[in-house]
């Protein structure tokens, strides 16, 4: 999973592995870049999300494993569409809109 901030992305989270999380993060980064928003991202373990989210204040979190709602207003997106290929365009646009807001 990944967390992203506009112009500076925050923690990216993984549960299935670094390679899968990197693929997700890169797709989001490229999608936003094509729309003139630079994002930075970071890979982390799912268990690290709460503390990193508090510290880094990401705009969004994208996780390929289940992540409970953090209660801090940061949107959490399911990253499974990036692995299955089903609904990727819709999910990219949802993430982009949240980062852009």
C-alpha positions in Angstrom: 0.0 0.0 0.0 1.0 3.6 -0.4 0.3 6.9 1.1 0.6 10.0 -1.1 0.8 13.7 -0.6 0.4 16.4 -3.2 3.9 17.4 -4.1 5.3 15.3 -1.3 4.0 11.8 -0.7 4.1 9.9 2.5 4.3 6.3 3.5 3.5 3.5 1.2 2.4 0.4 2.8 2.9 -3.2 1.9 1.5 -6.5 2.9 2.0 -8.6 -0.2 5.6 -7.4 -0.9 7.8 -4.5 -2.0 7.4 -5.2 -5.7 3.6 -5.1 -5.7 3.6 -1.9 -3.6 6.2 -0.3 -5.9 4.1 -1.0 -8.9 1.0 0.6 -7.3 3.0 3.6 -6.2 4.6 4.1 -9.6 1.2 3.9 -11.3 -0.3 6.5 -9.0 2.8 8.7 -9.4 2.7 8.5 -13.2 -1.1 9.2 -13.3 -0.7 12.3 -11.2 2.4 13.4 -13.0 0.5 13.3 -16.3 -2.0 15.7 -14.7 0.8 18.0 -13.5 0.8 17.0 -9.8 4.1 15.7 -8.4 3.8 13.2 -5.7 6.3 11.4 -3.5 5.7 8.0 -1.9 7.2 5.7 0.6 6.8 1.9 1.1 6.1 0.7 4.6 4.5 -2.3 6.4 0.8 -2.1 7.1 1.5 -2.1 10.8 3.5 1.1 10.4 0.7 3.0 8.7 -0.8 4.7 11.9 2.4 6.1 13.2 3.7 7.2 9.7 0.4 8.7 8.9 0.5 10.8 12.1 4.1 11.8 11.4 3.9 12.4 7.6 0.3 13.6 7.1 -0.2 12.0 3.7 -3.1 13.0 1.5 -4.1 9.4 0.8 -3.2 5.8 1.7 -3.3 3.1 -0.9 -3.0 -0.4 0.6 -3.0 -3.8 -1.0 -3.9 -5.4 2.3 -6.7 -4.6 4.7 -6.1 -1.4 6.6 -8.6 -0.2 9.3 -9.9 3.4 9.0 -7.5 5.6 10.9 -10.0 8.1 12.1 -7.8 11.0 11.1 -9.5 12.0 7.9 -6.9 10.5 5.6 -8.7 8.5 2.8 -7.7 4.9 2.6 -8.0 3.3 -0.9 -8.0 -0.5 -1.6 -5.1 -1.2 -4.0 -6.3 -4.6 -5.2 -7.5 -3.2 -8.5 -3.8 -2.6 -9.4 -3.1 -6.3 -8.9 -6.2 -7.7 -10.6 -6.4 -5.1 -13.4 -10.1 -4.6 -12.8 -11.2 -1.0 -12.0 -7.6 0.5 -12.2 -8.7 3.6 -14.2 -11.5 4.4 -11.8 -9.3 3.8 -8.7 -6.5 6.0 -10.2 -9.0 8.8 -10.7 -10.4 8.5 -7.2 -6.9 8.7 -5.7 -6.0 11.6 -8.0 -9.1 13.5 -6.9 -8.3 13.0 -3.3 -4.6 14.1 -3.7 -5.7 17.1 -5.8 -8.3 18.3 -3.3 
